[in-house]
Amino acid sequence: GVPARVGEMIGKNSDYTLRFPFIVDQKVRIDMPKGYKLVQAPIIKNIGERTKATLKETIYHWPKRGQLTADSTWTVKTTDVSKELGAVLKEELNACLRWPVLDIPFRKN
């Protein structure tokens, strides 16, 4: 999850400053049930390329191990946030918060 304070600070609509740059790194490993296979991996998001705030996600699926591994790294390299960067931060925050409620479809072999 993302700390509550991060969500509060990114909810602002005008220019603002952060106290310090930050990184939020999430890692999830899911052991799939025996006899089931992944129907479709979730869509990964890479947001904010060429800005001072980037979100990069990766998903790896190992059918033989029955595992699904997902990584999400949100990096904010600045303390000055303009309206444009604030919009990117909101989109990245929403992408980070989707992981706990993300549906992953499985099918019995």
Contact map, one row per residue, 1 for C-alpha under 8 A:
1110000000000000000000000100000000000000000000000000000000000000000000000000000000000000000000011011000000000
1111011000000000000000010000000000000000000000000000000000000000000000000000000000000000000000011000000000000
1111111000000000000000000000000000000000000000000000000000000000000000000000000000000000000000000000000000000
0111111100000000000000000000000000000000000000000000000000000000000000000000000000000000000000000000000000000
0011111110000000000000000000000000000000000000000000000000000000000000000000000000000000000000000000000000000
0111111111000000000000000000000000000000000000000000000000000000000000000000000000000000000000000000000000000
0111111111100000000000000000000000000000000000000000000000000000000000000000000000000000000010000000000000000
0001111111110000000000000000000000000000000000000000000000000000000000000000000000000000000000000000000000000
0000111111110000000000000000000000000000000000000000000000000000000000000000000000000000000000000000000000000
0000011111110000000000000000000000000000000000000000000000000000000000000000000000000100110010000000000000000
0000001111111000000000000000000000000000000000000000000000000000000000000000000000000000010000000000000000000
0000000111111111000000000000000000000000000000000000000000000000000000000000000000000100000000000000000000000
0000000000111110000000000000000000000000000000000000000000000000000000000000000000100100000000000000000000000
0000000000011111000000000000000000000000000000000000000000000000000000000000000001100100000000000000000000000
0000000000011111100000000000000000000000000000000000000000000000000000000000000111100100000000000000000000000
0000000000010111110000000000000000000000000000000000000000000000000000000000000111000000000000000000000000000
0000000000000011111000000000000000000000000000000000000000000000000000000000001110000000000000000000000000000
0000000000000001111110000000000000000000000000000000000000000000000000000000011110000000000000000000000000000
0000000000000000111110000000000000000000000000000000000000000000000000000000001000000000000000000000000000000
0000000000000000011111000000000000000000000000000000000000000000000000000000011000000000000000000000000000000
0000000000000000011111100000000000000000000000000000000000000000000000000011111000000000000000000000000000000
0000000000000000000111110000000000000000000000000000000000000000000000000011100000000000000000000000000000000
0000000000000000000011111000000000000000000000000000000000000000000000001111000000000000000000000000000000000
0100000000000000000001111100000000000000000000000000000000000000000000011110000000000000000000000000000000000
0000000000000000000000111110000000000000000000000000000000000000000000111100000000000000000000000000000000000
1000000000000000000000011111000000000000000000000000000000000000000000111000000000000000000000000000000000000
0000000000000000000000001111100000000000000000000000000000000000000011110000000000000000000000000000000000000
0000000000000000000000000111110000000000000000000000000000000000000011100000000000000000000000000000000000000
0000000000000000000000000011111000000000000000000000000000000000001111000000000000000000000000000000000000000
0000000000000000000000000001111100000000000000000000000000000000001110000000000000000000000000000000000000000
0000000000000000000000000000111110000000000000000000000000000000011100000000000000000000000000000000000000000
0000000000000000000000000000011111011000000000000000000000000000011100000000000000000000000000000000000000000
0000000000000000000000000000001111110000000000000000000000000000010000000000000000000000000000000000000000000
0000000000000000000000000000000111110000000000000000000000000000010000000000000000000000000000000000000000000
0000000000000000000000000000000011111000000000000000000000000000000000000000000000000000000000000000000000011
0000000000000000000000000000000111111100000000000000000000000000000000000000000000000000000000000000000001111
0000000000000000000000000000000100111110000000000000000000000010010000000000000000000000000000000000000001111
0000000000000000000000000000000000011111100000000000000000000010000000000000000000000000000000000000000111100
0000000000000000000000000000000000001111100000000000000000000000000000000000000000000000000000000000000011100
0000000000000000000000000000000000000111110000000000000000000000000000000000000000000000000000000000000111000
0000000000000000000000000000000000000111111000000000000000101000000000000000000000000000000000000000000110000
0000000000000000000000000000000000000001111100000000000000100000000000000000000000000000000000000000011100000
0000000000000000000000000000000000000000111110000000000000000000000000000000000000000000000000000000000000000
0000000000000000000000000000000000000000011111000000000011100000000000000000000000000000000000000000000000000
0000000000000000000000000000000000000000001111100000001110000000000000000000000000000000000000100000000000000
0000000000000000000000000000000000000000000111111000011110000000000000000000000000000000000000000000000000000
0000000000000000000000000000000000000000000011111000011100000000000000000000000000000001001100000000000000000
0000000000000000000000000000000000000000000001111111111000000000000000000000000000000001000100000000000000000
0000000000000000000000000000000000000000000001111110111000000000000000000000000000000000000000000000000000000
0000000000000000000000000000000000000000000000011111010000000000000000000000000000000000000000000000000000000
0000000000000000000000000000000000000000000000011111110000000000000000000000000000001000000000000000000000000
0000000000000000000000000000000000000000000000010111110000000000000000000011110000001000000000000000000000000
0000000000000000000000000000000000000000000000011011111000000000000000000111110000001001100000000000000000000
0000000000000000000000000000000000000000000001111111111100000000000000000111000000000000000100000000000000000
0000000000000000000000000000000000000000000011111000111110000000000000011110000000000000000100000000000000000
0000000000000000000000000000000000000000000011100000011111000000000000011100000000000000000000000000000000000
0000000000000000000000000000000000000000000111000000001111100000000001111000000000000000000000000000000000000
0000000000000000000000000000000000000000000100000000000111110000000001110000000000000000000000000000000000000
0000000000000000000000000000000000000000110100000000000011111000000111100000000000000000000000000000000000000
0000000000000000000000000000000000000000000000000000000001111100000111000000000000000000000000000000000000000
0000000000000000000000000000000000000000100000000000000000111110011110000000000000000000000000000000000000000
0000000000000000000000000000000000000000000000000000000000011111111100000000000000000000000000000000000000000
0000000000000000000000000000000000001100000000000000000000001111111000000000000000000000000000000000000000000
0000000000000000000000000000000000000000000000000000000000000111111000000000000000000000000000000000000000000
0000000000000000000000000000000000000000000000000000000000000111111000000000000000000000000000000000000000000
0000000000000000000000000000001111001000000000000000000000001111111100000000000000000000000000000000000000000
0000000000000000000000000000111100000000000000000000000000001111111110000000000000000000000000000000000000000
0000000000000000000000000000111100000000000000000000000000111100011111000000000000000000000000000000000000000
0000000000000000000000000011110000000000000000000000000000111000001111100000000000000000000000000000000000000
0000000000000000000000000011100000000000000000000000000011110000000111110000000000000000000000000000000000000
0000000000000000000000001111000000000000000000000000000011100000000011111000000000000000000000000000000000000
0000000000000000000000011110000000000000000000000000001111000000000001111100000000000000000000010000000000000
0000000000000000000000111100000000000000000000000000001110000000000000111110000000000000000000000000000000000
0000000000000000000000111000000000000000000000000000111100000000000000011111000000000000000100000000000000000
0000000000000000000011110000000000000000000000000001111000000000000000001111100000000000000000000000000000000
0000000000000000000011100000000000000000000000000001110000000000000000000111110000000000000000000000000000000
0000000000000000000011000000000000000000000000000001100000000000000000000011111000000000000000000000000000000
0000000000000000010110000000000000000000000000000001100000000000000000000001111110000000000000000000000000000
0000000000000000111110000000000000000000000000000000000000000000000000000000111110000000000000000000000000000
0000000000000011110000000000000000000000000000000000000000000000000000000000011111000000000000000000000000000
0000000000000011110000000000000000000000000000000000000000000000000000000000011111111100000000000000000000000
0000000000000111000000000000000000000000000000000000000000000000000000000000000111111100000000000000000000000
0000000000001110000000000000000000000000000000000000000000000000000000000000000011111110000000000000000000000
0000000000000000000000000000000000000000000000000000000000000000000000000000000011111111000000000000000000000
0000000000000000000000000000000000000000000000000011100000000000000000000000000011111111100000000000000000000
0000000001011110000000000000000000000000000000000000000000000000000000000000000011111111110000000000000000000
0000000000000000000000000000000000000000000000000000000000000000000000000000000000111111111000000000000000000
0000000000000000000000000000000000000000000000110000100000000000000000000000000000011111111100000000000000000
0000000001000000000000000000000000000000000000000000100000000000000000000000000000001111111110000000000000000
0000000001100000000000000000000000000000000000000000000000000000000000000000000000000111111111000000000000000
0000000000000000000000000000000000000000000000100000000000000000000000000000000000000011111111100000000000000
0000000000000000000000000000000000000000000000110000011000000000000000000100000000000001111111110000000000000
0000001001000000000000000000000000000000000000000000000000000000000000000000000000000000111111111000000000000
0000000000000000000000000000000000000000000000000000000000000000000000000000000000000000011111111100000000000
0000000000000000000000000000000000000000000010000000000000000000000000000000000000000000001111111110000000000
1100000000000000000000000000000000000000000000000000000000000000000000010000000000000000000111111110000000000
1100000000000000000000000000000000000000000000000000000000000000000000000000000000000000000011111111000000000
0000000000000000000000000000000000000000000000000000000000000000000000000000000000000000000001111111110000000
1000000000000000000000000000000000000000000000000000000000000000000000000000000000000000000000111111110000000
1000000000000000000000000000000000000000000000000000000000000000000000000000000000000000000000001111110000000
0000000000000000000000000000000000000000000000000000000000000000000000000000000000000000000000000111111000000
0000000000000000000000000000000000000000010000000000000000000000000000000000000000000000000000000111111100000
0000000000000000000000000000000000000000010000000000000000000000000000000000000000000000000000000000111110000
0000000000000000000000000000000000000101110000000000000000000000000000000000000000000000000000000000011111000
0000000000000000000000000000000000000111100000000000000000000000000000000000000000000000000000000000001111100
0000000000000000000000000000000000011111000000000000000000000000000000000000000000000000000000000000000111110
0000000000000000000000000000000000011110000000000000000000000000000000000000000000000000000000000000000011111
0000000000000000000000000000000000111000000000000000000000000000000000000000000000000000000000000000000001111
0000000000000000000000000000000000111000000000000000000000000000000000000000000000000000000000000000000000111
